[in-house]
Each structure stands twice: as structure tokens, then as C-alpha cells.
Amino acid sequence: MSSNSQLVEGTILNRIETGDSHLRIDFFSGKCGLQKVLLRISKGNRSHPPPDLFDDVEFSLNRKSDTSGLPFVSDFQILKKRTELARKHQCFYYASKMARFFLDNGTHLQDTVPKEKLLLRSLDALVQGYDPAIVWFKTVFRFGRSEGLPVEQDWLTNLNKPDHDLGMKILKTRVSEQNPPTNRVKHLMHSLSVWLNSETELRC
């Protein structure tokens, strides 16, 4: 049986143990979008532990030509780790929400390259310690906009004036240069989530 091998870079969004010797990994790649792979765990090789959540990795994937099963990881290289996310509860909480959002909405995307850039930029903003609620709000808004959804023309335009003005300010200002009240950011995010879930196919 022949196999096809390819190199793919991406960011780990989820990993689940399957039995004693494998991990099923979900990762997002600018090249090929949301992917699932199987990785054999080498428990005796502590010098080469498996990649963790939010790591950027390069996988060498093998898929047998006569099966439709998941590709196997024959080798991998960790390109970047984001261990800082696990050290602060709020950062990890919002990074996990971000991962769930990409897992729920990462298939059948119009263009995966800008989504990868958005994901990496957002995770790195969390690592740098910027306001997690603002990062999350801007990520979801920009994801929807990049999918051609009328998040600005419909959702944002129809907000009351105080919410509209705050939303515009948050979206137009660098994360590093703002610190609005968290409760108001969460209020905007709730409103955006309700709109996305009721008016679009995105799940939030």
C-alpha cells in the first residue's frame, strides 16, 4: 500500500487521547483550514513530547492512498509555544473560547489564509497580556467580516448610540491603547453573539 506525505503548518486547537498510544489533534492551517490528524504518543521519549494546545507546529503527514481515515503524523516540529496562556485563568479561558469558535466555524471557509493570520494575531495578543475580552470581541467581529457577513452594516449600525460609539472605538483603536469597562465589552460581545447565531450560520 502506498502513502502520500505532505508538510503542513498550523496551530493546535484541540487534542484528545484515543486509547493508550494516540492523540487525535485538531489544528488550523492557513494552507488547508481545519484539519484532524492522529499522532502516536512515544511515552518513552521525554525529549520529544507531543505538541500542546495553542502550539504552532509543522506536521509531516502520511495518508495511505487506499483509506479515507485520518492522516498520521510521521514527524513534527514545534515552531512556537504559548505556555503563557496557561498561567492566567482569563487568558486561557478566552484562548479556549477562540479555539472552540474556530473548531465550530473552521470548515468550508471562503479563505483560510486571513483566518490563520487572525487566529495567530489574537493568540499572541493574549500572550502579551492585552485585555482578553477586547481581543475576543475583535476576533469574532473580524472573522465575521472576513466571511462577508454584514457585521458592520447590520449589527453595528443598528446598535443604540452609546454601544455603537463604543464598538467603533474598540474596533478602530489598537488593543494596547484602550481599556474600556469589561462589563460593557461583554455586553457588546453578547449582542454580537446573539446576532451571529440568529442571522448567520456562524456559531458563537
Secondary structure, 3 states (H helix, E strand, C coil): CCEEEEEEEEEEEEEEEECCCEEEEEEEECCCEEEEEEEECCCCCCCCCCCCCCCEEEEEEEEECCCCCCCEEEEEEEEECCHHHHHCHHHHHHHHHHHHHHHHHCCCCCCHHHHHHHHHHHHHHHHCCCCHHHHHHHHHHHHHHHCCCCHHHHHHCCCCHHHHHHHHHHHHCCHHHCCCCHHHHHHHHHHHHHHHHHHCCCCC
